[in-house]
């Protein structure tokens, strides 16, 4: 038998990695019924795996698993090797109504066309945003209803709950992210309009006593690749100017913003108006861009007379040292939730819960073009999506 040379052996060893497609993981909520919709009965929640390839985007497989579109679209985290995903389910049906849930599921992606639930654990009630540490050894889950941050160690594909930090009541943590060095974490507190800084050491999470004010009702966040800034969405818009009169109850709702906060000082380096209800901000794999999903007051069901006239927005910003510069914008579908950017920055997937589908956009660095022939039907309402490089 002919022996293989060292170069050939190395090529064979590398082949499975090289051949493995880039995948995205979408969490889909089948529980959300909206008056006037054509869909009148719930269907199972699910997680779906999509292949982002040179020949387009295709659905590989799905599995039934608790999921929720209520909360920021940060309820999916994918491991850096794309071998597993962590998905939170912040709501469940009980006695005919939706109530907070604490379920966290580990999805085995080793066979992307046949994803399976490998483990189910529990965090705090209203489990929403989830992040994996840069070294892949720790996961954090924000519990909105319980005002908790739960820490899990990661060994292989297995989660073990090791700590839970109780925050003050009604903190409403919707998301939590790691700093680039993994030594701190930032909790997005919607109710407190704060970014709460946690210390992370030895698997323990503690409140550092520091908090930053990025805007009103922050929702989710990403850290820049240089480790200097955090970029987050603000549902309530920018902070009021010093000495400004309090906004009256009947005053128009200000446009939502994204802000860039200096992690060393807490200063706001940039604040940009993006439109009503910025649902999600997601980082490109190389850290050069962020995409922002803006609900824009669009209709949620086709029976709404505004369905054809008011659409959602997808915006792309170039990330600089303390700057956010818009480079592209496109109209989208309705009730849009999460987005993710391919590793080469050429494809952006966006979830539209109104249509129950994922839209595909092509990005060339200055223009967003919607591939109208390529939406991917999901059945349940897609609510969170990620690749291994979304954060």
Buried (B, 14 or more C-beta within 10 A) or exposed (E): EEEEEEEEEEEEEEEEEEEBBBBBBBBBBBBBEBEEBEBEEEBBBBBBBBBBEEEEBEBBBBBBBBBBBBBBBBBBBBBEEBBBBBBBBBBBEEEEEBEBBBBBBBBBBEEBEEBBBBBEBBBBBBBBBBBBBBEEEBBBBBBBBBBBBBBBBBEEBEBEBBBBBEBEEEBBBBBBBBBBEBEBBBBBBBBBBBBBBBBBEEEEBEBEEBBBBBBBBBBBBBBBBEEBBBBBBBBBBBBEEEEEEEBEEEEEEBBBBBBBBBBEEBEBBBBBEBBBBBBBBBBBBEBBBBBBBBBBEBBBBEEBEEBEEBBBBBBBBBBBEBEBEEBBBBEBBBBBBBBBBBBEBBBBBBBBBBBBBBBBBBBEEEEBEBEEEBBBEBBBBBBBBBBBBBB
